[in-house]
Amino acid sequence: MDELDLLATARPVTPPTAETTAAARQRLFDLMDAAPAAAPAVTVPRRRIRAFRWGLVPAMAAALALVVVLTSSWGRPDDPVRPDVDLADAGPRPPQKLRNLLLAAADRTMGDSTAGGRYWVSEVESGTLLEVGRDGNRYAIMGRTEETVWHTVRRDDRAVHYFRWVGAAPASDADRAAWKRAGSPASWPKDEACPDSGSYPAGAGATRTVISKPGASTFSIGGGYITAAQVRDLPTDPVRLEAWLVDSLRRGNPDLTAAELSKGIFSSMLNLLYQAPGTPEVRAAAYRLLAVLPGLRDLGPVTDPKGRPGNAVTLVTNEDEPGVRQADTGGAREVRLIFDPESGVPLAWETRVLRPADYLSWVPAGAVFDYEAVLRTRWTDDVPPDTAGALPEDVQEPAGC
Amino acid sequence: MGGLETSEDDVAVLLRSRGEPDCFAELFERYFTGLHGYASRRLDGPGGDDVAAETFLIAFRQRDRFDPGRGSVRAWLYGIATNLIRARRRDEAQGYLAYARAAAHPAADPMHEEQTTDRVAAAAARNRIVAALAGLSARDRDALLLVVWGELSHEETAAALGVPVGTVGSRVHRARRKIRAALDDVDPTRPTERTARHG
């Protein structure tokens, strides 16, 4: 060994910690934010809400049909394999500004990393656009529901869902005008042709409690459903998370194209961030994976459906495009993910139908069609309250007509 | 990021960042870890962290002044870091001496009780070399450490320091002679003349 070989291996250092890297990156971002850009940042114009076209199709329940239905045989959340489909084929990666935003959110993601407890309790408000009114004066109302779910971890516990209708109101100014023409009703029949089917009241309703059969709650990630423990064990490295998701999605459907896989990953990230008990590390990996997802766009600062400030990123899904087979005939829609860039906390997602078609043709183009706002999540060792009069999950509501 | 990344070369990224400042972050992602390693070996603890972070702030502010004809983006970044370290050369030299002193009296480590004499000798030689770095001139040390710890070629080192390649060669040669002398002091049985190493 000569002196240069010895020097080369002398005084070794460990790589910078995540905190050191994040602090240095933040100093650079602060400086970049202060720098004037030569070209104006690309902004996405808000779509104007078009005059309504009333269809005859009844309102449908909130659903996020992003891609072809991916049924699957389930695999364990380890042993990722490298994908042999190149996701880069799905389109250009997000612009640098958006990447930076998501990487910063990943660096700052925090929360309850212990994530221990007997139940994971999520409280969300969801909204769905509903078509109401009589022929000749049909309009849209946004119906809102609060749902608190006690998700189980143990196989012998029962998940409990508390639903509460929190009210409905005409969705837009045009809807409000139509509502006034209809005599400003305080409730709306679910089906004008069937009075027995019940109605949507303008005000809040009582809580309906539904209890599930015993079993560990599962969450839709990748091509299948995984338990809270498996969510916590997802890879925290974005490359491995991507490989795991691709593997999982392809177990369900081996023929998925790069574009379909890309949409499937986006859908999984939505579920992982907004509907599953991820650790801060798993959430950080989700943001890092979004940062390279083809087609993702930055909408900048927005407020979520609850009026909370955040930042939105968006992907157009369900488009007629080469390489994607659509099971959903409702037309292209934009899915927005809104999160707090300062803490990485996921706030809400929203969908807008961009080119309403078929069963959604009554939806105003560009209007919020449905959303889900996360109000609170927590782990607890308590037991679910007030389950005495709970309905079993498989009870059918009486069919009216 | 595996198949998701498309690689654009450093110069293209830097030129693009003049109109789209956010693009500069890509260079941070590419070089921060490596540059932090170089800076931290020369200035341990917060000093190395600061130099690594400040290098990117300075580079960002001076991105309009980068000249692709005079070397790579990487060499330019290491040159900025080297200038920052030079401003703290007293801390740097004291750090080498403190490191060598501490390493000469390691805490008892049962995992390493069966160390061979060779390994002990190599560790002692490394400590001597680190201590000897404190005795080099700032110019010679910069050239030597850009080559050995920064893993820059002589051409890149020349670009980083803004000197001709020949000057890098003579600085590295002079620095080697000095640390070799420190080594020979440890192991007097070794011959003093060795074949030159071309790096």
Interface residues (C-beta under 8 A of the other chain):
Chain A: M1 D2 E3 L4 L6 L7 A8 T9 A10 R11 P12 V13 P15 P16 T20 T21 A23 A24 R25 R27 L28 F29 L31 M32 A35 P36 A37 A38 A39 R82 P83 D86 L87 A88 P92 R93 P95 Q96 K97 R99 N100 L103 P238 V239 E242 A243 V292 L293 P294
Chain B: M1 G2 G3 L4 E5 T6 R18 G19 E20 P21 D22 C23 F24 A25 E26 F28 E29 F32 T33 H36 G37 S40 R41 D44 G48 D49 A52 A53 F56 L57 F60 R61 Y96 Y99 A122 A125 R126 N127 I129 V130 L144 V148 W149 R176 I179 R180 L183 R194 R197 G199
